[in-house]
């Protein structure tokens, strides 16, 4: 499957979210079951959109289409390992507050926990913003990867691994945040 072709866009790493949504809407007009397309076609379109919406998956797919699948296993940047400690601490604190709130038997106890709950929400939100900034920073390497005269598979694989971890952490933090609301 070539997700770029399915969405009708150029095979590039640097693609804006807006461009992906626009391509999805345009292609959907042709393959949606209500427009005369089949369920299978529309499912493939949704899969292609999901794949390209994830920077790590987009990079791995781009590499595979070039015949050079990157190495998905291996170490991540040391800066990310350090940051993982921060993410873990924020997550553990939030989970403890959620447990405390869920175990509260009275409205008074829940009200007393609310301040701690708010602090956790703010900490989780700050961590999400930091993860998103790190994802953006990693995505800046897409220009270097695409523009290189010779593909540096090890470098591209490292970026894909970093992005995969960051995307996973962002998803976990978002899930915790929704529980704190």
N, C-alpha and C positions, 0 to 999 in steps of 0.2 A: 504494500500500500504506500502510495506517495501522498501524504497529507497535504502537501503544498498544491499538488495537482488537483486533488479533490476539492480544495477550497478555491482553486483558480487563482492562486497567487504565485509570485516569483519565489523560487527556492532560495530564500535568504534567512539568515539568523536574526537580523535586525528587522523586526516587524512589530509595529505598534499594536496595542490591544484594540484600539479603534479600527485599525485596518483588518484585524482578524474578525472582529464582530461584523464589520461591513461585508467582508467576503463570505462569512457564514450566512448572513441575511440574503445576499444575492444568490448564492448557491442554493439556499433553502427554498427560494422561490421556484426553482426548477425541480428539485428532488423531493420536496415535502409531499407526503401522501395526499394532502388536500389539493395539491397543485398537479396531481397526476403522476407523481413519483411513487416509488415503492418504499415499503418500510425498511428494507435492507439498505437502499441507497441513502435514506435519511439517517439511518443508524451509523453508516460509514462516515457521513458528513459530520455528525455529532462527535464521533470518535476522533476524526481528523482535527476538529476544532479544539477538543479537549487536549489532544496531544500537543498541538502548536501553542496553546495557551500557557503551557508549562515551559518555562525557559530551559529547564534541565532536559525534559523530554524532547523539546524542539531541537536542542543541540545534538542529543544522541541520534535522533531521527535523521538530522542533516548529515551527520557523520556516516550513518548506515547507508544513506542514499548515495554517498560518495564512495561507497565500498570500503570504508575504513571505520568499522564500529569501534568506538572508544572503550576503554577499560572501565567498567562501572565499579569495580571493587578496588579498594585501596584507601589510602589516607586522605584526609581533608587538610586544608591549610591549618597551621598551628593557631592562627588567630581565631579560627572558627572553633577549634577545640576549647580555647579559653572562653569564648562566648557561650559555648554549650553549657558551661558551668553556670553562667548567669541565667540562661534560659531554664535550666534545671531548678535552680534556686527559686526563681519566680513561680515556676509551675508547682513545685512542692508547697510553697507558701499558700498559693491560691487553692490547691487541693485541700489543704488543711482547713482553710477558712470555709470552703464549700462543705466539707464534712461537718464542721462545727455548726454551721448554719442549718444543715439538713437534720442534725441531731437535736437541735433546739426544740424544746417542748412548749415554749410559750412565746408570745409576741414580744414580751419584755426582753427575753434573752436574744431573740432575733434582732431587736432594735439595738441592743448593746453591741452586737457583732457588726452592725451596719458600717460603722466607721472603719473597721479593719477590712471589711468587704470592699469599701470604696477605695482604700489604699491599694488593695490587691488589684482591683480593676485598673487603676492608674498605672501600676507597675507592669501589668500584663500588656496594657495598651502601649506603653513606652517600649516594651520588648518587641511587640509586633512592628512598630515603626522602625526600630533598629534593624530587625530582620529584613524588612522590606527595603531599607536603605542598602543593606549588604547584598541583597538580591540584585538591586540596580547596579551596584558597583561591579558585581561579578558579570552582569550582562554587558557592561562596557567592553569586556574582553571580546565580545562577538565581532566588533569592528576589526580587531587585530586578527582574529581567527579567519574571518572572511577575506580580509585584505592581504593575507600572507601569500607570498609567491609559492611557498611550500607549506603544506598543512603540518602543523605541529600536533600530532595526535596525543602525545602525552600531556601537553598543555591543555588542549581541548577537553580531554578526559578529566583532568583535574578540575576544570571549571564546571563540567557536568556533575561531578561528584559533589562539589561545594554547593551548587545550586540545588541538587536533590536533597541534601541535608537541610539547607535553609528553607526550602519549600515545605518539608516535613515539619520543621519546627514552627513555621508560620501557621500551618494547619492545626497543630496541637495547641498553640497559643490562642488561636481564634476559637477553638472549641472550648478551652478553659474560660475565655472571656465571656462567651455566651452563657456559660453556667453561672458566672458571677453577676449577671444582670437580673 
